[in-house]
Amino acid sequence: MEEKNTIRKKKDDMDSGWTGLLLESVFKGIQSSFDGALNRVHQAVHAFTQKLARRVFLFLFAFLGLIFLLVGLAQLLSTAYRFPGVGETLMGAFILLISLVLYVFNRDDRSSRY
């Protein structure tokens, strides 16, 4: 009777060994595919944040240049008309006019989508 128990035990060890190797290879495959997907997501997020940072920097730099340009034009207009504040008033009206035009065109785009 002792022999039957030892034979069954050896057979169970062999089955669990093959099963263990199979499960281990399956789990390693799943882990490597998950790690690859995670790495691709990490790289995509990194590339997106770099592009976003560049665009924000360029936008702020362009905005700063536009401010200096408009202030300079306002001073030139004030000097040309020899009346204090007329350049700033004209530039403010010009910016409001551009904002109004952009608002109207942007509103028309939204209403045509729906």
C-alpha positions as CSV (number, residue, x, y, z in Angstrom):
1,M,0.0,0.0,0.0
2,E,2.9,2.3,0.7
3,E,4.1,1.9,-2.9
4,K,0.9,3.1,-4.4
5,N,1.0,6.3,-2.4
6,T,4.6,7.0,-3.5
7,I,3.8,6.3,-7.1
8,R,0.8,8.7,-7.0
9,K,2.9,11.3,-5.3
10,K,5.5,11.2,-8.1
11,K,2.9,11.4,-10.7
12,D,1.3,14.5,-9.0
13,D,4.7,16.2,-8.8
14,M,5.2,15.6,-12.5
15,D,1.8,17.0,-13.4
16,S,2.2,20.1,-11.2
17,G,5.7,20.6,-12.6
18,W,4.4,20.8,-16.2
19,T,1.4,22.8,-15.1
20,G,3.7,25.2,-13.2
21,L,6.0,25.6,-16.1
22,L,3.0,26.3,-18.4
23,L,1.4,28.8,-16.1
24,E,4.7,30.5,-15.5
25,S,5.3,30.9,-19.2
26,V,1.7,32.2,-19.7
27,F,2.1,34.7,-16.8
28,K,5.5,35.9,-18.1
29,G,3.9,36.5,-21.5
30,I,1.0,38.4,-20.0
31,Q,3.4,40.4,-17.8
32,S,5.7,41.2,-20.8
33,S,2.8,42.4,-22.9
34,F,1.4,44.5,-20.0
35,D,4.9,46.0,-19.4
36,G,5.2,46.8,-23.1
37,A,1.8,48.4,-23.2
38,L,2.6,50.4,-20.1
39,N,5.9,51.5,-21.6
40,R,4.2,52.6,-24.8
41,V,1.6,54.6,-22.8
42,H,4.4,56.2,-20.8
43,Q,6.3,57.2,-24.0
44,A,3.1,58.6,-25.6
45,V,2.3,60.7,-22.5
46,H,5.9,62.0,-22.3
47,A,5.8,63.0,-26.0
48,F,2.4,64.7,-25.6
49,T,3.6,66.7,-22.6
50,Q,6.7,67.8,-24.4
51,K,4.7,69.0,-27.4
52,L,2.2,70.7,-25.1
53,A,5.0,72.5,-23.2
54,R,6.5,73.7,-26.4
55,R,3.2,75.0,-27.7
56,V,2.4,76.8,-24.4
57,F,5.9,78.4,-24.4
58,L,5.5,79.5,-28.0
59,F,2.0,80.8,-27.4
60,L,3.2,82.8,-24.3
61,F,6.2,84.1,-26.2
62,A,4.0,85.2,-29.2
63,F,1.5,86.8,-26.8
64,L,4.3,88.7,-25.1
65,G,5.6,89.9,-28.5
66,L,2.0,90.9,-29.5
67,I,1.7,93.0,-26.3
68,F,5.0,94.8,-27.0
69,L,3.9,95.4,-30.6
70,L,0.5,96.8,-29.6
71,V,2.0,99.0,-26.9
72,G,4.5,100.4,-29.4
73,L,1.8,101.0,-31.9
74,A,-0.3,102.8,-29.3
75,Q,2.6,105.1,-28.4
76,L,3.2,105.8,-32.1
77,L,-0.4,106.7,-32.6
78,S,-0.4,108.9,-29.5
79,T,2.7,110.7,-30.8
80,A,1.3,111.0,-34.3
81,Y,-2.0,112.5,-33.1
82,R,-0.4,114.6,-30.3
83,F,-3.2,113.8,-28.0
84,P,-2.6,111.8,-24.8
85,G,-4.3,108.4,-24.7
86,V,-5.6,108.3,-28.3
87,G,-3.2,105.6,-29.3
88,E,-4.2,103.3,-26.4
89,T,-7.9,104.0,-27.2
90,L,-7.5,103.1,-30.8
91,M,-5.6,99.9,-30.1
92,G,-8.2,98.9,-27.5
93,A,-10.9,99.4,-30.0
94,F,-9.0,97.5,-32.6
95,I,-8.5,94.5,-30.2
96,L,-12.2,94.6,-29.3
97,L,-13.2,94.6,-33.0
98,I,-10.9,91.6,-33.7
99,S,-12.3,89.8,-30.6
100,L,-15.9,90.4,-31.8
101,V,-15.2,89.1,-35.3
102,L,-13.5,86.0,-33.9
103,Y,-16.4,85.5,-31.5
104,V,-19.0,85.7,-34.3
105,F,-17.1,83.2,-36.5
106,N,-16.5,80.8,-33.7
107,R,-20.2,80.9,-32.7
108,D,-21.2,80.1,-36.3
109,D,-19.0,77.1,-36.3
110,R,-20.5,75.7,-33.1
111,S,-24.1,76.2,-34.3
112,S,-23.5,74.3,-37.6
113,R,-22.1,71.2,-35.8
114,Y,-25.5,70.5,-34.1
